[in-house]
Structures are given as structure tokens and as C-alpha cells.
Amino acid sequence: MNAKLYRVIIQVSDIEAAEKFYGQLFEQVGERVSPGRHYFNCGGVILACVDPAAEGDDHTPRANPDHVYLAVGDLESSFEKIQQLQCEWIEPAIETRPWGERSFYAKDPFGNPLCFVDESTVFSGGLL
């Protein structure tokens, strides 16, 4: 099978707040596709913010158990920008990881773990 990843869903408790947070972070408007679903294009993969209550689902949103990794062209600028947003948590500094990536970790306002990686240091284990 030749599969292509095209969408990643993160659950949020407030679709309006998610639209504002990710819109500012990604410097794009994105697209509201239903009452509780807002899409952002991240290099050909859609980051979908989904508010279960606004979608009519009967469950509390849950943060992703692991990180969504985002490669960025200017890691320092991204680090400065995210510090101006309402994150639940931000790692105190950019670090170089043992596998060679320069990155920092954060949690969005809904507890979803994110990692921002300098695109020139992305490590794919030789798979890409």
C-alpha cells in the first residue's frame, strides 16, 4: 500500500480559541469546515482542530498522548512567537537533541503536545 498522511486531528475544548491560537501561530486564517472543525494547511498535511461538543459529540476533548512535530524555517522566531501566545507550557530554551534535531517542546492551550524543529536539522531515520 502506498499511503499518504494528509490530516492530523487535535481535540480542543473551544474551537474559536483554537482558531485564534493556531491562526496566530501559523500566520494563516485556515478554514472552518463545520461548526466544531477548523483546518490549517501545514505543508500539505492538514492540522484539524476539532471541538467535540461543537460537533455534537458527547465526550470531553482529550489532548493527544504524544507530540505533533512541526518543521519550521526559523526556529528562533517560532520560539519567540509561541511565547507571546497562551500556551499551557513551553520548554524554557531551544535544545539540540541527541539525534541532532534543534527543537523546543510546548503544549497548546488545550494540553496538546507540540514540538517545533529547525527544518534544516529534521531527522527522519533515513526513511525520507
CNS distance restraints for C-alpha pairs under 8 A (distance, minus, plus):
assign (resid   5 and name CA) (resid  45 and name CA) 6.75 0.50 0.50
assign (resid   6 and name CA) (resid  44 and name CA) 6.81 0.50 0.50
assign (resid   6 and name CA) (resid  45 and name CA) 4.46 0.50 0.50
assign (resid   6 and name CA) (resid  46 and name CA) 5.93 0.50 0.50
assign (resid   7 and name CA) (resid  45 and name CA) 5.36 0.50 0.50
assign (resid   7 and name CA) (resid  46 and name CA) 4.46 0.50 0.50
assign (resid   7 and name CA) (resid  47 and name CA) 5.93 0.50 0.50
assign (resid   7 and name CA) (resid  48 and name CA) 6.76 0.50 0.50
assign (resid   8 and name CA) (resid  45 and name CA) 7.36 0.50 0.50
assign (resid   8 and name CA) (resid  46 and name CA) 6.20 0.50 0.50
assign (resid   8 and name CA) (resid  47 and name CA) 5.09 0.50 0.50
assign (resid   8 and name CA) (resid  48 and name CA) 5.96 0.50 0.50
assign (resid   9 and name CA) (resid  47 and name CA) 6.07 0.50 0.50
assign (resid   9 and name CA) (resid  48 and name CA) 4.67 0.50 0.50
assign (resid   9 and name CA) (resid  49 and name CA) 6.01 0.50 0.50
assign (resid   9 and name CA) (resid  50 and name CA) 6.77 0.50 0.50
assign (resid  10 and name CA) (resid  47 and name CA) 7.39 0.50 0.50
assign (resid  10 and name CA) (resid  48 and name CA) 6.17 0.50 0.50
assign (resid  10 and name CA) (resid  49 and name CA) 5.15 0.50 0.50
assign (resid  10 and name CA) (resid  50 and name CA) 6.18 0.50 0.50
assign (resid  10 and name CA) (resid  63 and name CA) 6.96 0.50 0.50
assign (resid  10 and name CA) (resid  64 and name CA) 6.48 0.50 0.50
assign (resid  10 and name CA) (resid 112 and name CA) 7.05 0.50 0.50
assign (resid  11 and name CA) (resid  49 and name CA) 5.86 0.50 0.50
assign (resid  11 and name CA) (resid  50 and name CA) 4.82 0.50 0.50
assign (resid  11 and name CA) (resid  51 and name CA) 5.81 0.50 0.50
assign (resid  11 and name CA) (resid  52 and name CA) 7.17 0.50 0.50
assign (resid  11 and name CA) (resid  61 and name CA) 5.42 0.50 0.50
assign (resid  11 and name CA) (resid  62 and name CA) 6.02 0.50 0.50
assign (resid  11 and name CA) (resid  63 and name CA) 6.10 0.50 0.50
assign (resid  11 and name CA) (resid  64 and name CA) 7.45 0.50 0.50
assign (resid  11 and name CA) (resid 110 and name CA) 7.80 0.50 0.50
assign (resid  11 and name CA) (resid 112 and name CA) 7.92 0.50 0.50
assign (resid  12 and name CA) (resid  18 and name CA) 6.77 0.50 0.50
assign (resid  12 and name CA) (resid  49 and name CA) 6.37 0.50 0.50
assign (resid  12 and name CA) (resid  50 and name CA) 5.78 0.50 0.50
assign (resid  12 and name CA) (resid  51 and name CA) 4.95 0.50 0.50
assign (resid  12 and name CA) (resid  52 and name CA) 7.59 0.50 0.50
assign (resid  12 and name CA) (resid  61 and name CA) 5.88 0.50 0.50
assign (resid  12 and name CA) (resid  62 and name CA) 7.51 0.50 0.50
assign (resid  12 and name CA) (resid  63 and name CA) 7.49 0.50 0.50
assign (resid  12 and name CA) (resid 110 and name CA) 5.66 0.50 0.50
assign (resid  13 and name CA) (resid  51 and name CA) 5.44 0.50 0.50
assign (resid  13 and name CA) (resid  52 and name CA) 7.49 0.50 0.50
assign (resid  13 and name CA) (resid  53 and name CA) 7.67 0.50 0.50
assign (resid  13 and name CA) (resid  60 and name CA) 7.75 0.50 0.50
assign (resid  13 and name CA) (resid  61 and name CA) 5.94 0.50 0.50
assign (resid  13 and name CA) (resid 110 and name CA) 6.75 0.50 0.50
assign (resid  14 and name CA) (resid  18 and name CA) 6.20 0.50 0.50
assign (resid  14 and name CA) (resid  51 and name CA) 6.09 0.50 0.50
assign (resid  15 and name CA) (resid  19 and name CA) 6.02 0.50 0.50
assign (resid  15 and name CA) (resid  36 and name CA) 5.85 0.50 0.50
assign (resid  15 and name CA) (resid  37 and name CA) 7.01 0.50 0.50
assign (resid  15 and name CA) (resid  38 and name CA) 7.28 0.50 0.50
assign (resid  15 and name CA) (resid  49 and name CA) 7.07 0.50 0.50
assign (resid  15 and name CA) (resid  50 and name CA) 6.83 0.50 0.50
assign (resid  15 and name CA) (resid  51 and name CA) 5.52 0.50 0.50
assign (resid  15 and name CA) (resid  54 and name CA) 7.64 0.50 0.50
assign (resid  16 and name CA) (resid  20 and name CA) 6.32 0.50 0.50
assign (resid  17 and name CA) (resid  21 and name CA) 6.05 0.50 0.50
assign (resid  18 and name CA) (resid  22 and name CA) 5.94 0.50 0.50
assign (resid  18 and name CA) (resid  23 and name CA) 7.96 0.50 0.50
assign (resid  18 and name CA) (resid  49 and name CA) 6.77 0.50 0.50
assign (resid  19 and name CA) (resid  23 and name CA) 5.61 0.50 0.50
assign (resid  19 and name CA) (resid  29 and name CA) 7.85 0.50 0.50
assign (resid  19 and name CA) (resid  30 and name CA) 7.77 0.50 0.50
assign (resid  19 and name CA) (resid  38 and name CA) 6.66 0.50 0.50
assign (resid  19 and name CA) (resid  49 and name CA) 7.77 0.50 0.50
assign (resid  20 and name CA) (resid  24 and name CA) 6.09 0.50 0.50
assign (resid  21 and name CA) (resid  25 and name CA) 6.13 0.50 0.50
assign (resid  21 and name CA) (resid  85 and name CA) 6.95 0.50 0.50
assign (resid  21 and name CA) (resid  86 and name CA) 7.55 0.50 0.50
assign (resid  22 and name CA) (resid  26 and name CA) 5.79 0.50 0.50
assign (resid  22 and name CA) (resid  27 and name CA) 7.85 0.50 0.50
assign (resid  22 and name CA) (resid  40 and name CA) 7.86 0.50 0.50
assign (resid  23 and name CA) (resid  27 and name CA) 5.44 0.50 0.50
assign (resid  23 and name CA) (resid  28 and name CA) 5.06 0.50 0.50
assign (resid  23 and name CA) (resid  29 and name CA) 5.36 0.50 0.50
assign (resid  23 and name CA) (resid  30 and name CA) 6.74 0.50 0.50
assign (resid  23 and name CA) (resid  40 and name CA) 7.96 0.50 0.50
assign (resid  24 and name CA) (resid  28 and name CA) 6.97 0.50 0.50
assign (resid  25 and name CA) (resid  81 and name CA) 7.06 0.50 0.50
assign (resid  25 and name CA) (resid  82 and name CA) 6.75 0.50 0.50
assign (resid  25 and name CA) (resid  85 and name CA) 7.87 0.50 0.50
assign (resid  28 and name CA) (resid  40 and name CA) 7.60 0.50 0.50
assign (resid  29 and name CA) (resid  40 and name CA) 7.69 0.50 0.50
assign (resid  30 and name CA) (resid  38 and name CA) 6.85 0.50 0.50
assign (resid  30 and name CA) (resid  39 and name CA) 5.51 0.50 0.50
assign (resid  30 and name CA) (resid  40 and name CA) 4.58 0.50 0.50
assign (resid  30 and name CA) (resid  41 and name CA) 6.95 0.50 0.50
assign (resid  31 and name CA) (resid  38 and name CA) 5.53 0.50 0.50
assign (resid  31 and name CA) (resid  39 and name CA) 5.12 0.50 0.50
assign (resid  31 and name CA) (resid  40 and name CA) 6.64 0.50 0.50
assign (resid  32 and name CA) (resid  36 and name CA) 7.95 0.50 0.50
assign (resid  32 and name CA) (resid  37 and name CA) 5.98 0.50 0.50
assign (resid  32 and name CA) (resid  38 and name CA) 4.29 0.50 0.50
assign (resid  32 and name CA) (resid  39 and name CA) 6.31 0.50 0.50
assign (resid  33 and name CA) (resid  37 and name CA) 5.73 0.50 0.50
assign (resid  33 and name CA) (resid  38 and name CA) 5.86 0.50 0.50
assign (resid  33 and name CA) (resid  39 and name CA) 7.05 0.50 0.50
assign (resid  34 and name CA) (resid  38 and name CA) 7.24 0.50 0.50
assign (resid  34 and name CA) (resid  55 and name CA) 7.54 0.50 0.50
assign (resid  35 and name CA) (resid  54 and name CA) 5.86 0.50 0.50
assign (resid  35 and name CA) (resid  55 and name CA) 6.14 0.50 0.50
assign (resid  36 and name CA) (resid  49 and name CA) 7.94 0.50 0.50
assign (resid  36 and name CA) (resid  50 and name CA) 5.58 0.50 0.50
assign (resid  36 and name CA) (resid  51 and name CA) 4.82 0.50 0.50
assign (resid  36 and name CA) (resid  52 and name CA) 6.70 0.50 0.50
assign (resid  36 and name CA) (resid  53 and name CA) 7.36 0.50 0.50
assign (resid  36 and name CA) (resid  54 and name CA) 4.43 0.50 0.50
assign (resid  36 and name CA) (resid  55 and name CA) 4.79 0.50 0.50
assign (resid  37 and name CA) (resid  48 and name CA) 6.65 0.50 0.50
assign (resid  37 and name CA) (resid  49 and name CA) 5.66 0.50 0.50
assign (resid  37 and name CA) (resid  50 and name CA) 4.57 0.50 0.50
assign (resid  37 and name CA) (resid  51 and name CA) 6.43 0.50 0.50
assign (resid  37 and name CA) (resid  55 and name CA) 7.36 0.50 0.50
assign (resid  38 and name CA) (resid  48 and name CA) 5.74 0.50 0.50
assign (resid  38 and name CA) (resid  49 and name CA) 5.23 0.50 0.50
assign (resid  38 and name CA) (resid  50 and name CA) 6.68 0.50 0.50
assign (resid  39 and name CA) (resid  46 and name CA) 6.13 0.50 0.50
assign (resid  39 and name CA) (resid  47 and name CA) 5.79 0.50 0.50
assign (resid  39 and name CA) (resid  48 and name CA) 4.53 0.50 0.50
assign (resid  39 and name CA) (resid  49 and name CA) 6.34 0.50 0.50
assign (resid  40 and name CA) (resid  46 and name CA) 5.50 0.50 0.50
assign (resid  40 and name CA) (resid  47 and name CA) 5.15 0.50 0.50
assign (resid  40 and name CA) (resid  48 and name CA) 6.40 0.50 0.50
assign (resid  41 and name CA) (resid  45 and name CA) 6.00 0.50 0.50
assign (resid  41 and name CA) (resid  46 and name CA) 4.74 0.50 0.50
assign (resid  41 and name CA) (resid  47 and name CA) 6.40 0.50 0.50
assign (resid  42 and name CA) (resid  46 and name CA) 5.76 0.50 0.50
assign (resid  42 and name CA) (resid  47 and name CA) 6.53 0.50 0.50
assign (resid  50 and name CA) (resid  55 and name CA) 7.72 0.50 0.50
assign (resid  51 and name CA) (resid  55 and name CA) 6.31 0.50 0.50
assign (resid  51 and name CA) (resid  61 and name CA) 6.90 0.50 0.50
assign (resid  52 and name CA) (resid  56 and name CA) 6.31 0.50 0.50
assign (resid  52 and name CA) (resid  57 and name CA) 4.99 0.50 0.50
assign (resid  52 and name CA) (resid  58 and name CA) 7.15 0.50 0.50
assign (resid  52 and name CA) (resid  59 and name CA) 6.65 0.50 0.50
assign (resid  52 and name CA) (resid  60 and name CA) 7.02 0.50 0.50
assign (resid  52 and name CA) (resid  61 and name CA) 6.18 0.50 0.50
assign (resid  53 and name CA) (resid  57 and name CA) 5.32 0.50 0.50
assign (resid  53 and name CA) (resid  58 and name CA) 6.50 0.50 0.50
assign (resid  53 and name CA) (resid  59 and name CA) 7.11 0.50 0.50
assign (resid  53 and name CA) (resid  60 and name CA) 7.47 0.50 0.50
assign (resid  63 and name CA) (resid 110 and name CA) 6.63 0.50 0.50
assign (resid  63 and name CA) (resid 111 and name CA) 5.43 0.50 0.50
assign (resid  63 and name CA) (resid 112 and name CA) 4.73 0.50 0.50
assign (resid  63 and name CA) (resid 113 and name CA) 7.69 0.50 0.50
assign (resid  64 and name CA) (resid 111 and name CA) 7.84 0.50 0.50
assign (resid  64 and name CA) (resid 112 and name CA) 5.35 0.50 0.50
assign (resid  64 and name CA) (resid 113 and name CA) 6.80 0.50 0.50
assign (resid  65 and name CA) (resid 112 and name CA) 7.68 0.50 0.50
assign (resid  65 and name CA) (resid 113 and name CA) 7.60 0.50 0.50
assign (resid  66 and name CA) (resid 112 and name CA) 7.84 0.50 0.50
assign (resid  66 and name CA) (resid 113 and name CA) 6.12 0.50 0.50
assign (resid  67 and name CA) (resid 112 and name CA) 7.30 0.50 0.50
assign (resid  67 and name CA) (resid 113 and name CA) 4.58 0.50 0.50
assign (resid  67 and name CA) (resid 114 and name CA) 4.81 0.50 0.50
assign (resid  67 and name CA) (resid 115 and name CA) 6.18 0.50 0.50
assign (resid  68 and name CA) (resid 113 and name CA) 6.50 0.50 0.50
assign (resid  68 and name CA) (resid 114 and name CA) 4.87 0.50 0.50
assign (resid  68 and name CA) (resid 115 and name CA) 6.16 0.50 0.50
assign (resid  69 and name CA) (resid 114 and name CA) 5.99 0.50 0.50
assign (resid  69 and name CA) (resid 115 and name CA) 4.74 0.50 0.50
assign (resid  69 and name CA) (resid 116 and name CA) 6.01 0.50 0.50
assign (resid  69 and name CA) (resid 117 and name CA) 7.13 0.50 0.50
assign (resid  70 and name CA) (resid 114 and name CA) 7.53 0.50 0.50
assign (resid  70 and name CA) (resid 115 and name CA) 6.11 0.50 0.50
assign (resid  70 and name CA) (resid 116 and name CA) 4.91 0.50 0.50
assign (resid  70 and name CA) (resid 117 and name CA) 6.06 0.50 0.50
assign (resid  71 and name CA) (resid 116 and name CA) 5.87 0.50 0.50
assign (resid  71 and name CA) (resid 117 and name CA) 4.72 0.50 0.50
assign (resid  71 and name CA) (resid 118 and name CA) 5.80 0.50 0.50
assign (resid  71 and name CA) (resid 119 and name CA) 4.75 0.50 0.50
assign (resid  71 and name CA) (resid 122 and name CA) 7.13 0.50 0.50
assign (resid  72 and name CA) (resid  78 and name CA) 7.52 0.50 0.50
assign (resid  72 and name CA) (resid 116 and name CA) 6.65 0.50 0.50
assign (resid  72 and name CA) (resid 117 and name CA) 6.01 0.50 0.50
assign (resid  72 and name CA) (resid 118 and name CA) 5.37 0.50 0.50
assign (resid  72 and name CA) (resid 119 and name CA) 5.20 0.50 0.50
assign (resid  73 and name CA) (resid 118 and name CA) 6.12 0.50 0.50
assign (resid  73 and name CA) (resid 119 and name CA) 5.56 0.50 0.50
assign (resid  73 and name CA) (resid 120 and name CA) 7.58 0.50 0.50
assign (resid  74 and name CA) (resid  78 and name CA) 6.31 0.50 0.50
assign (resid  74 and name CA) (resid 118 and name CA) 6.67 0.50 0.50
assign (resid  75 and name CA) (resid  79 and name CA) 6.08 0.50 0.50
assign (resid  75 and name CA) (resid 103 and name CA) 7.32 0.50 0.50
assign (resid  75 and name CA) (resid 116 and name CA) 7.15 0.50 0.50
assign (resid  75 and name CA) (resid 117 and name CA) 6.69 0.50 0.50
assign (resid  75 and name CA) (resid 118 and name CA) 5.25 0.50 0.50
assign (resid  76 and name CA) (resid  80 and name CA) 6.28 0.50 0.50
assign (resid  76 and name CA) (resid  94 and name CA) 7.88 0.50 0.50
assign (resid  77 and name CA) (resid  81 and name CA) 6.09 0.50 0.50
assign (resid  78 and name CA) (resid  82 and name CA) 6.11 0.50 0.50
assign (resid  78 and name CA) (resid 116 and name CA) 7.82 0.50 0.50
assign (resid  79 and name CA) (resid  83 and name CA) 6.42 0.50 0.50
assign (resid  79 and name CA) (resid  94 and name CA) 7.68 0.50 0.50
assign (resid  79 and name CA) (resid 104 and name CA) 7.52 0.50 0.50
assign (resid  80 and name CA) (resid  84 and name CA) 6.96 0.50 0.50
assign (resid  81 and name CA) (resid  85 and name CA) 7.00 0.50 0.50
assign (resid  82 and name CA) (resid  86 and name CA) 7.95 0.50 0.50
assign (resid  82 and name CA) (resid  87 and name CA) 7.41 0.50 0.50
assign (resid  83 and name CA) (resid  87 and name CA) 7.58 0.50 0.50
assign (resid  83 and name CA) (resid  90 and name CA) 7.38 0.50 0.50
assign (resid  86 and name CA) (resid 108 and name CA) 7.48 0.50 0.50
assign (resid  86 and name CA) (resid 109 and name CA) 6.02 0.50 0.50
assign (resid  87 and name CA) (resid 106 and name CA) 7.21 0.50 0.50
assign (resid  87 and name CA) (resid 107 and name CA) 5.90 0.50 0.50
assign (resid  87 and name CA) (resid 108 and name CA) 4.76 0.50 0.50
assign (resid  87 and name CA) (resid 109 and name CA) 4.70 0.50 0.50
assign (resid  88 and name CA) (resid 106 and name CA) 7.62 0.50 0.50
assign (resid  88 and name CA) (resid 107 and name CA) 5.36 0.50 0.50
assign (resid  88 and name CA) (resid 108 and name CA) 5.69 0.50 0.50
assign (resid  88 and name CA) (resid 109 and name CA) 4.89 0.50 0.50
assign (resid  88 and name CA) (resid 110 and name CA) 7.17 0.50 0.50
assign (resid  88 and name CA) (resid 111 and name CA) 6.25 0.50 0.50
assign (resid  89 and name CA) (resid 106 and name CA) 5.40 0.50 0.50
assign (resid  89 and name CA) (resid 107 and name CA) 5.11 0.50 0.50
assign (resid  89 and name CA) (resid 108 and name CA) 7.31 0.50 0.50
assign (resid  90 and name CA) (resid 104 and name CA) 7.81 0.50 0.50
assign (resid  90 and name CA) (resid 105 and name CA) 6.15 0.50 0.50
assign (resid  90 and name CA) (resid 106 and name CA) 4.19 0.50 0.50
assign (resid  90 and name CA) (resid 107 and name CA) 6.46 0.50 0.50
assign (resid  91 and name CA) (resid 104 and name CA) 6.02 0.50 0.50
assign (resid  91 and name CA) (resid 105 and name CA) 5.35 0.50 0.50
assign (resid  91 and name CA) (resid 106 and name CA) 5.93 0.50 0.50
assign (resid  93 and name CA) (resid 104 and name CA) 6.67 0.50 0.50
assign (resid  94 and name CA) (resid 102 and name CA) 6.74 0.50 0.50
assign (resid  94 and name CA) (resid 103 and name CA) 5.45 0.50 0.50
assign (resid  94 and name CA) (resid 104 and name CA) 4.92 0.50 0.50
assign (resid  95 and name CA) (resid 102 and name CA) 5.55 0.50 0.50
assign (resid  95 and name CA) (resid 103 and name CA) 5.56 0.50 0.50
assign (resid  95 and name CA) (resid 104 and name CA) 6.30 0.50 0.50
assign (resid  96 and name CA) (resid 100 and name CA) 6.03 0.50 0.50
assign (resid  96 and name CA) (resid 101 and name CA) 5.56 0.50 0.50
assign (resid  96 and name CA) (resid 102 and name CA) 4.26 0.50 0.50
assign (resid  96 and name CA) (resid 103 and name CA) 6.42 0.50 0.50
assign (resid  97 and name CA) (resid 101 and name CA) 5.28 0.50 0.50
assign (resid  97 and name CA) (resid 102 and name CA) 6.22 0.50 0.50
assign (resid  97 and name CA) (resid 103 and name CA) 7.41 0.50 0.50
assign (resid  99 and name CA) (resid 123 and name CA) 7.03 0.50 0.50
assign (resid 100 and name CA) (resid 121 and name CA) 6.50 0.50 0.50
assign (resid 100 and name CA) (resid 122 and name CA) 7.88 0.50 0.50
assign (resid 100 and name CA) (resid 123 and name CA) 7.06 0.50 0.50
assign (resid 101 and name CA) (resid 117 and name CA) 6.59 0.50 0.50
assign (resid 101 and name CA) (resid 118 and name CA) 7.01 0.50 0.50
assign (resid 101 and name CA) (resid 121 and name CA) 4.83 0.50 0.50
assign (resid 101 and name CA) (resid 122 and name CA) 5.65 0.50 0.50
assign (resid 101 and name CA) (resid 123 and name CA) 6.34 0.50 0.50
assign (resid 102 and name CA) (resid 117 and name CA) 5.78 0.50 0.50
assign (resid 102 and name CA) (resid 118 and name CA) 5.59 0.50 0.50
assign (resid 102 and name CA) (resid 121 and name CA) 6.25 0.50 0.50
assign (resid 103 and name CA) (resid 115 and name CA) 6.76 0.50 0.50
assign (resid 103 and name CA) (resid 116 and name CA) 5.41 0.50 0.50
assign (resid 103 and name CA) (resid 117 and name CA) 4.31 0.50 0.50
assign (resid 103 and name CA) (resid 118 and name CA) 6.18 0.50 0.50
assign (resid 104 and name CA) (resid 115 and name CA) 5.78 0.50 0.50
assign (resid 104 and name CA) (resid 116 and name CA) 5.55 0.50 0.50
assign (resid 104 and name CA) (resid 117 and name CA) 6.86 0.50 0.50
assign (resid 105 and name CA) (resid 113 and name CA) 7.32 0.50 0.50
assign (resid 105 and name CA) (resid 114 and name CA) 5.78 0.50 0.50
assign (resid 105 and name CA) (resid 115 and name CA) 4.43 0.50 0.50
assign (resid 105 and name CA) (resid 116 and name CA) 6.45 0.50 0.50
assign (resid 106 and name CA) (resid 113 and name CA) 5.91 0.50 0.50
assign (resid 106 and name CA) (resid 114 and name CA) 5.23 0.50 0.50
assign (resid 106 and name CA) (resid 115 and name CA) 6.29 0.50 0.50
assign (resid 107 and name CA) (resid 111 and name CA) 5.17 0.50 0.50
assign (resid 107 and name CA) (resid 112 and name CA) 5.20 0.50 0.50
assign (resid 107 and name CA) (resid 113 and name CA) 4.41 0.50 0.50
assign (resid 107 and name CA) (resid 114 and name CA) 5.71 0.50 0.50
assign (resid 108 and name CA) (resid 112 and name CA) 5.35 0.50 0.50
assign (resid 108 and name CA) (resid 113 and name CA) 6.64 0.50 0.50
assign (resid 108 and name CA) (resid 114 and name CA) 7.19 0.50 0.50
assign (resid 117 and name CA) (resid 121 and name CA) 7.26 0.50 0.50
assign (resid 117 and name CA) (resid 122 and name CA) 6.60 0.50 0.50
assign (resid 118 and name CA) (resid 122 and name CA) 6.61 0.50 0.50
assign (resid 124 and name CA) (resid 128 and name CA) 6.10 0.50 0.50
